[in-house]
Amino acid sequence: MIHWKTNEEMGEGFIYDELEHKVNDYNHLKEIYVHENYIQRTKYLIRDVWDIEQLKELQEYLNELIEEKEEDEDEEARAYEGGLEDYLYDNYVAEQLEREDK
């Protein structure tokens, strides 16, 4: 099945196939509510509810995601003709323009 955001193959073993996802609009991450962007509740859950095994699993997952995102940023910056400073500046400008459009 193809991932909804990255369009990369995710493998087999999912409850719903790609067609069922589209028909049922199953992906809950397409529309993110404002309150879901805040992490304070998650911090409380982590502190007060989760056990050590869940914390270790989360830590491993976060480390992998951080590493992947850093690698992606590095690749994008290297591919950018103007160099890292121009890449970062242009991304900043693009973000500001998106905010103004909203």
Backbone as CSV, one residue per row, in Angstrom:
resi,resn,N_x,N_y,N_z,CA_x,CA_y,CA_z,C_x,C_y,C_z
1,MET,0.848,-1.181,0.000,0.000,0.000,0.000,0.893,1.245,0.000
2,ILE,0.432,2.292,-0.627,1.184,3.532,-0.746,0.837,4.456,0.421
3,HIS,1.872,5.051,1.048,1.667,5.986,2.149,1.003,7.245,1.619
4,TRP,0.032,7.775,2.364,-0.774,8.909,1.908,0.038,10.168,1.707
5,LYS,1.113,10.372,2.479,1.870,11.621,2.404,3.135,11.474,1.564
6,THR,3.877,10.396,1.784,5.161,10.235,1.113,5.060,9.552,-0.236
7,ASN,3.915,8.906,-0.498,3.713,8.123,-1.718,4.723,6.990,-1.860
8,GLU,5.295,6.539,-0.729,6.216,5.419,-0.750,5.470,4.142,-0.381
9,GLU,5.959,3.028,-0.886,5.361,1.729,-0.587,5.562,1.405,0.891
10,MET,4.487,0.993,1.570,4.549,0.708,2.997,4.605,-0.784,3.283
11,GLY,4.359,-1.630,2.320,4.393,-3.066,2.563,3.001,-3.645,2.692
12,GLU,2.922,-4.821,3.250,1.664,-5.553,3.367,1.253,-5.659,4.832
13,GLY,0.075,-6.247,5.067,-0.350,-6.549,6.425,-1.219,-5.488,7.064
14,PHE,-1.800,-4.588,6.287,-2.657,-3.558,6.853,-4.110,-4.017,6.830
15,ILE,-4.892,-3.524,7.766,-6.292,-3.927,7.875,-7.060,-3.517,6.626
16,TYR,-6.833,-2.300,6.148,-7.530,-1.785,4.973,-6.556,-1.674,3.821
17,ASP,-7.046,-1.947,2.608,-6.191,-1.730,1.456,-6.352,-0.277,0.998
18,GLU,-5.606,0.098,-0.015,-5.579,1.482,-0.464,-6.961,1.980,-0.900
19,LEU,-7.726,1.155,-1.601,-9.060,1.538,-2.051,-9.984,1.794,-0.861
20,GLU,-9.937,0.907,0.138,-10.783,1.089,1.324,-10.426,2.370,2.078
21,HIS,-9.149,2.713,2.103,-8.740,3.968,2.729,-9.378,5.156,2.016
22,LYS,-9.372,5.112,0.691,-9.943,6.218,-0.082,-11.461,6.286,0.078
23,VAL,-12.122,5.145,-0.011,-13.580,5.099,0.087,-14.056,5.574,1.453
24,ASN,-13.405,5.113,2.511,-13.824,5.443,3.870,-13.170,6.714,4.405
25,ASP,-12.322,7.332,3.587,-11.545,8.488,4.029,-10.950,8.191,5.402
26,TYR,-10.271,7.050,5.472,-9.804,6.489,6.729,-8.684,7.294,7.379
27,ASN,-7.911,8.010,6.589,-6.737,8.677,7.143,-7.134,9.875,7.988
28,HIS,-6.929,9.769,9.281,-7.301,10.831,10.212,-6.284,11.966,10.252
29,LEU,-5.169,11.829,9.584,-4.144,12.868,9.626,-4.292,13.895,8.511
30,LYS,-5.281,13.720,7.659,-5.472,14.692,6.588,-5.935,16.030,7.131
31,GLU,-6.736,16.003,8.172,-7.211,17.235,8.792,-6.785,17.226,10.253
32,ILE,-5.876,18.115,10.591,-5.365,18.215,11.952,-6.071,19.375,12.633
33,TYR,-6.667,19.101,13.780,-7.321,20.150,14.548,-6.287,20.966,15.315
34,VAL,-6.590,22.221,15.588,-5.649,23.123,16.246,-5.139,22.526,17.552
35,HIS,-6.045,21.988,18.369,-5.620,21.463,19.669,-4.679,20.265,19.553
36,GLU,-4.663,19.614,18.402,-3.779,18.466,18.224,-2.331,18.878,17.978
37,ASN,-2.093,20.141,17.715,-0.734,20.630,17.520,-0.024,20.911,18.838
38,TYR,-0.749,20.950,19.932,-0.157,21.226,21.233,0.236,19.914,21.891
39,ILE,1.387,19.887,22.546,1.890,18.627,23.079,1.785,18.517,24.595
40,GLN,1.199,19.499,25.246,1.162,19.458,26.706,0.429,18.225,27.235
41,ARG,-0.701,17.884,26.653,-1.425,16.687,27.104,-0.577,15.433,26.922
42,THR,0.124,15.360,25.806,1.011,14.232,25.577,2.094,14.170,26.639
43,LYS,2.628,15.322,27.015,3.645,15.346,28.067,3.091,14.800,29.379
44,TYR,1.867,15.166,29.715,1.254,14.657,30.944,1.043,13.147,30.864
45,LEU,0.575,12.665,29.720,0.386,11.226,29.548,1.708,10.480,29.702
46,ILE,2.733,11.006,29.082,4.050,10.376,29.161,4.530,10.335,30.613
47,ARG,4.381,11.433,31.294,4.855,11.525,32.669,4.031,10.672,33.637
48,ASP,2.709,10.712,33.505,1.830,10.163,34.530,1.248,8.788,34.213
49,VAL,1.230,8.381,32.947,0.501,7.174,32.577,1.401,6.098,31.975
50,TRP,2.284,6.472,31.086,3.050,5.486,30.338,4.070,4.785,31.218
51,ASP,4.276,3.474,30.944,5.290,2.736,31.692,6.644,2.850,30.990
52,ILE,7.662,2.292,31.613,9.029,2.436,31.115,9.207,1.821,29.731
53,GLU,8.529,0.710,29.457,8.641,0.082,28.137,8.071,0.986,27.047
54,GLN,6.939,1.619,27.328,6.350,2.550,26.356,7.273,3.744,26.145
55,LEU,7.895,4.214,27.205,8.812,5.350,27.095,10.030,4.986,26.251
56,LYS,10.563,3.801,26.453,11.714,3.361,25.658,11.344,3.211,24.188
57,GLU,10.149,2.677,23.928,9.682,2.538,22.548,9.518,3.910,21.900
58,LEU,8.945,4.842,22.645,8.786,6.206,22.135,10.139,6.852,21.871
59,GLN,11.076,6.668,22.783,12.397,7.248,22.620,13.076,6.728,21.356
60,GLU,12.993,5.430,21.141,13.586,4.831,19.952,12.933,5.384,18.685
61,TYR,11.610,5.478,18.712,10.867,5.989,17.558,11.237,7.447,17.268
62,LEU,11.296,8.262,18.319,11.652,9.672,18.132,13.075,9.829,17.613
63,ASN,13.990,9.053,18.128,15.371,9.118,17.654,15.454,8.797,16.165
64,GLU,14.716,7.778,15.731,14.705,7.415,14.313,14.118,8.540,13.468
65,LEU,12.997,9.109,13.917,12.367,10.195,13.157,13.265,11.415,13.063
66,ILE,13.891,11.776,14.162,14.784,12.939,14.174,15.932,12.717,13.206
67,GLU,16.520,11.542,13.246,17.633,11.232,12.348,17.196,11.309,10.882
68,GLU,16.033,10.742,10.571,15.525,10.782,9.195,15.275,12.215,8.738
69,LYS,14.651,13.016,9.587,14.345,14.398,9.206,15.618,15.211,9.022
70,GLU,16.617,14.989,9.870,17.885,15.692,9.711,18.565,15.298,8.411
71,GLU,18.514,14.016,8.073,19.090,13.563,6.806,18.360,14.178,5.620
72,ASP,17.026,14.241,5.694,16.244,14.837,4.612,16.586,16.309,4.435
73,GLU,16.708,17.041,5.538,17.068,18.461,5.457,18.449,18.634,4.840
74,ASP,19.388,17.784,5.249,20.741,17.859,4.698,20.729,17.607,3.197
75,GLU,19.962,16.602,2.754,19.885,16.293,1.330,19.279,17.451,0.547
76,GLU,18.207,18.035,1.088,17.572,19.163,0.407,18.528,20.340,0.321
77,ALA,19.245,20.607,1.395,20.174,21.735,1.405,21.317,21.514,0.424
78,ARG,21.830,20.273,0.342,22.920,19.980,-0.600,22.449,20.113,-2.043
79,ALA,21.200,19.760,-2.292,20.673,19.818,-3.657,20.337,21.242,-4.070
80,TYR,20.257,22.137,-3.110,19.881,23.512,-3.397,21.081,24.263,-3.963
81,GLU,20.901,24.928,-5.092,22.008,25.565,-5.806,22.659,26.700,-5.030
82,GLY,21.859,27.455,-4.289,22.388,28.640,-3.628,23.139,28.365,-2.340
83,GLY,23.216,27.131,-1.909,23.898,26.801,-0.668,22.933,26.800,0.505
84,LEU,23.442,26.428,1.660,22.621,26.243,2.843,21.942,27.535,3.295
85,GLU,22.670,28.641,3.331,22.078,29.905,3.808,20.922,30.340,2.923
86,ASP,21.084,30.254,1.612,20.008,30.625,0.695,18.823,29.676,0.831
87,TYR,19.118,28.403,1.000,18.060,27.399,1.176,17.225,27.721,2.414
88,LEU,17.878,27.969,3.534,17.167,28.273,4.773,16.375,29.577,4.653
89,TYR,16.963,30.586,4.036,16.278,31.865,3.868,15.046,31.705,2.983
90,ASP,15.193,31.022,1.860,14.066,30.835,0.945,12.938,30.043,1.598
91,ASN,13.287,29.030,2.400,12.255,28.272,3.117,11.541,29.154,4.130
92,TYR,12.285,30.018,4.803,11.688,30.938,5.767,10.715,31.878,5.066
93,VAL,11.118,32.424,3.944,10.265,33.334,3.184,9.007,32.606,2.717
94,ALA,9.151,31.387,2.240,7.996,30.612,1.778,7.021,30.357,2.922
95,GLU,7.527,30.057,4.108,6.656,29.837,5.270,5.899,31.105,5.629
96,GLN,6.570,32.244,5.570,5.925,33.513,5.895,4.802,33.819,4.895
97,LEU,5.055,33.544,3.629,4.033,33.775,2.616,2.836,32.871,2.801
98,GLU,3.075,31.616,3.193,1.964,30.690,3.461,1.122,31.193,4.614
99,ARG,1.746,31.691,5.656,1.012,32.204,6.814,0.162,33.419,6.440
100,GLU,0.702,34.270,5.573,-0.049,35.448,5.141,-1.270,35.066,4.315
101,ASP,-1.147,33.960,3.556,-2.256,33.502,2.728,-3.412,32.941,3.554
102,LYS,-3.135,32.471,4.753,-4.177,31.853,5.593,-4.970,32.858,6.299
